[in-house]
Amino acid sequence: MKDSPRATSCYDRYRLNVQGTHPKVPLWDVLCLHAIWYDEDDNSLAVAKAALISRLVGPEARQQVEQQLRSRLVSDTQDVTYIPYINDHYPHRLRECAARLSCTAGLPPCTEHLTDVSIDIPDGLLDGAPPAVILGATAWVTAGLLSPPVQNGSNEHDEGWHFQFWLTLYRWFESFTEYPPSKLSLEGLAFCAELYFDCEPQEVFGEKEPKCTLKTFVAVAIFLRNKNDLLHCCRRCQVLFARFFSDTALSASLGDLSPDSDESGMSF
């Protein structure tokens, strides 16, 4: 728009004419759709999966979550492709998904297309969680929907699941000026080091920001375990987690933790 004064002038007049006439699109709904949209060929299925992901945060907690995240959004230039409301409230990376939801003012409650999805998401699981865990858990669930974890064998990391987890996080890196860092205890940091040396970090945790991805993964794993939730992930990581925390209440009732065991007794 900088190179086209005529387009800018027309757009500004349009802004005055339509100001306040479009429904608000919740940021949380846009983030959930953005997490899944570009990797799901079926649009209806993508919306249904996004609606499922959105259940991670309950209705009462969404306003607080949006306030925490909106202040960190990237500020981008205007784009005549989208209406003023979308331009004013969303960075470039999120505008397509926001525009698609603008007609319904958010995600419709449609999950009837999810006939083959085995993930059970408790409503409001992330209520009260810090921003890093909220975005990380969203990436965690997205990875499970797009690349269901391999359920047998634990000698190798599940690169398909890890790639989807990293890819969603990387999209957050592009959408937020300050990606909220994960705060870990000394024990959590020690487990990060164990995971880091158990694999090729850039192959498992991404070519860009692998340490940030790793810390986010560990923060989400600890959060889910404390919630006693059963969201699945890379089986190798489950076994390492269970063995590392074997002296704590987190692993009090675990079964066989040997790498070759088909039943590690551990799901996050």
C-alpha positions in Angstrom: 0.0 0.0 0.0 3.0 2.3 0.5 3.5 2.3 -3.3 -0.1 3.0 -4.2 -1.5 6.3 -2.8 -4.8 5.7 -4.7 -5.3 2.3 -3.1 -4.5 3.8 0.3 -7.0 6.6 -0.2 -9.8 4.2 -1.4 -9.1 1.9 1.5 -9.2 4.8 4.1 -12.6 5.9 2.7 -13.8 2.3 2.9 -12.5 2.1 6.5 -14.8 5.1 7.5 -17.8 3.5 5.8 -17.5 0.1 7.5 -16.1 1.0 10.8 -17.8 -0.9 13.6 -20.0 -3.0 11.2 -18.1 -6.3 11.4 -18.3 -8.8 14.2 -15.3 -9.4 16.4 -13.3 -12.6 15.7 -11.8 -14.0 18.9 -8.0 -14.2 18.8 -8.1 -17.7 20.5 -10.3 -19.1 17.7 -8.0 -17.6 15.1 -4.9 -19.2 16.7 -6.6 -22.6 16.9 -7.5 -22.5 13.2 -4.1 -21.1 12.2 -2.4 -24.1 14.1 -4.2 -26.6 11.8 -5.2 -24.8 8.7 -2.2 -25.1 6.4 -1.7 -28.9 7.1 -5.2 -30.1 6.6 -6.5 -30.4 3.0 -10.2 -30.7 4.0 -11.5 -27.2 5.1 -14.4 -28.6 7.0 -12.2 -31.1 8.8 -9.7 -28.3 9.6 -12.4 -26.2 11.2 -13.7 -29.2 13.2 -10.2 -29.9 14.5 -9.7 -26.2 15.4 -13.0 -26.3 17.3 -11.7 -29.3 19.2 -8.4 -27.6 20.0 -10.3 -24.5 21.2 -11.8 -26.5 24.0 -8.4 -26.4 25.7 -9.4 -23.0 27.1 -12.8 -22.6 28.7 -15.1 -19.7 27.8 -14.6 -18.0 31.1 -10.8 -18.0 30.7 -10.6 -16.9 27.1 -10.7 -13.2 27.7 -7.7 -13.3 30.0 -5.8 -15.6 27.6 -6.5 -13.2 24.7 -5.3 -10.2 26.8 -2.1 -12.1 27.6 -1.3 -13.0 24.0 -2.6 -9.9 22.1 -0.1 -7.6 23.6 2.7 -9.7 22.1 1.3 -9.9 18.5 3.5 -8.7 15.7 2.4 -5.3 14.2 2.3 -5.5 10.4 1.5 -3.1 7.6 -2.0 -2.8 6.1 -3.1 -5.1 3.3 -5.9 -4.2 1.0 -6.7 -7.9 0.6 -8.5 -7.8 4.0 -11.1 -5.6 5.6 -9.9 -2.9 8.1 -10.9 -4.9 11.2 -8.7 -7.8 10.2 -5.8 -5.5 9.4 -6.1 -3.6 12.6 -6.3 -6.6 14.9 -4.1 -9.3 13.4 -0.6 -9.6 12.0 -0.1 -10.8 8.4 0.4 -14.5 9.4 -3.0 -14.7 11.1 -5.2 -12.6 8.7 -6.3 -15.4 6.4 -7.7 -17.5 9.2 -9.2 -14.4 10.9 -10.9 -13.5 7.6 -12.3 -17.0 7.2 -13.9 -16.8 10.6 -15.2 -13.3 10.2 -18.5 -14.4 8.7 -19.3 -16.6 11.8 -17.6 -14.4 14.4 -15.5 -17.4 15.5 -15.3 -21.1 15.3 -18.7 -22.9 15.0 -19.2 -25.8 17.5 -18.8 -28.4 14.8 -16.9 -31.6 15.6 -19.1 -34.2 13.7 -16.4 -34.6 11.1 -14.0 -36.0 13.6 -14.9 -39.7 13.3 -11.3 -40.9 13.4 -9.9 -38.7 16.1 -9.1 -40.5 19.4 -7.8 -37.5 21.4 -10.1 -36.6 24.3 -9.6 -33.0 25.3 -11.0 -32.0 28.7 -12.8 -28.6 28.5 -10.7 -25.8 30.1 -7.6 -27.9 30.6 -5.4 -24.9 30.1 -7.4 -22.4 32.2 -4.9 -20.5 34.3 -1.9 -21.8 32.5 1.0 -19.4 31.6 1.1 -18.2 27.9 4.1 -20.5 27.0 2.2 -23.6 28.2 -1.0 -22.5 26.4 0.7 -22.1 23.0 2.9 -25.2 23.6 -0.1 -27.4 24.5 -1.9 -26.1 21.4 1.0 -27.2 19.4 1.1 -30.5 21.3 -2.6 -31.3 20.5 -2.2 -30.1 16.9 0.7 -32.5 16.4 -1.4 -35.4 17.8 -4.2 -34.6 15.3 -2.0 -34.3 12.3 0.6 -37.0 13.1 -0.8 -39.5 15.6 2.1 -40.7 17.8 3.7 -44.1 17.0 2.5 -46.5 19.7 5.2 -49.2 19.6 8.9 -49.1 20.0 10.7 -46.5 22.1 14.3 -46.6 20.9 13.8 -43.8 18.4 12.1 -40.4 18.7 8.9 -40.0 16.7 10.1 -37.4 14.2 6.7 -37.1 12.6 5.0 -36.0 15.8 8.0 -33.7 16.8 8.0 -32.0 13.3 4.3 -31.1 13.7 4.9 -29.8 17.2 7.9 -27.7 16.1 6.1 -26.4 13.0 3.2 -25.1 15.0 5.5 -23.4 17.5 7.5 -21.9 14.7 4.3 -20.3 13.4 3.9 -18.7 16.8 7.4 -17.4 16.6 6.4 -15.6 13.4 3.2 -14.2 14.9 4.5 -12.9 18.3 7.1 -10.2 18.9 8.0 -11.7 22.2 7.4 -15.4 22.4 6.7 -16.0 26.2 9.5 -18.1 27.6 8.9 -21.3 29.5 9.8 -21.1 33.1 11.2 -24.4 34.4 12.5 -25.7 37.7 16.0 -26.9 38.1 14.7 -30.4 37.7 12.9 -29.4 34.5 16.1 -27.9 33.1 18.0 -31.0 34.0 15.5 -33.1 32.0 15.9 -30.7 29.1 19.6 -31.5 29.1 18.9 -35.2 29.1 16.5 -34.9 26.2 18.9 -32.6 24.3 21.7 -35.2 24.5 19.4 -38.1 23.7 18.8 -37.0 20.1 20.0 -34.8 17.3 18.3 -31.6 18.6 17.8 -30.0 15.2 16.2 -33.2 13.8 13.8 -33.6 16.7 13.2 -30.1 18.0 13.5 -28.1 14.7 16.2 -26.4 12.7 15.2 -23.0 14.2 15.0 -22.3 17.9 15.5 -26.0 19.0 16.3 -25.0 22.6 13.1 -22.9 22.9 11.1 -25.8 21.4 12.7 -28.2 23.8 11.9 -26.0 26.9 8.3 -25.6 25.7 7.9 -29.3 25.3 9.2 -30.0 28.8 7.0 -27.3 30.3 3.9 -28.7 28.7 4.9 -32.3 29.6 5.2 -31.4 33.3 2.0 -29.3 33.2 0.0 -32.2 31.7 1.4 -34.7 34.1 0.5 -32.5 37.0 -3.0 -32.4 35.6 -3.0 -36.1 35.3 -4.0 -35.8 31.6 -3.5 -38.5 29.0 -2.6 -36.6 25.9 -0.1 -38.7 23.9 3.2 -37.6 22.3 6.5 -39.1 21.2 6.8 -42.5 22.9 10.6 -42.2 23.4 10.0 -38.9 25.3 7.4 -40.6 27.4 9.8 -43.3 28.5 12.6 -40.9 29.2 10.3 -38.6 31.2 9.0 -41.5 33.3 12.5 -42.8 34.0 13.8 -39.3 34.9 11.1 -38.5 37.3 10.8 -42.0 38.8 11.6 -40.8 42.3 8.7 -38.3 42.4 4.9 -38.6 42.7 4.7 -38.1 38.9 5.8 -41.7 38.4 4.5 -43.4 41.5 2.2 -45.8 39.6 4.3 -46.4 36.4 4.9 -49.9 35.0 7.9 -51.2 33.0 10.0 -48.3 31.9 12.5 -50.2 29.8 13.0 -48.7 26.3 11.9 -52.0 24.6 8.7 -52.3 26.6 5.4 -51.9 24.6 3.8 -50.6 27.8 5.8 -47.8 29.4 2.9 -46.9 31.7 3.3 -43.3 30.8 1.2 -40.9 28.8 1.2 -37.1 29.3 
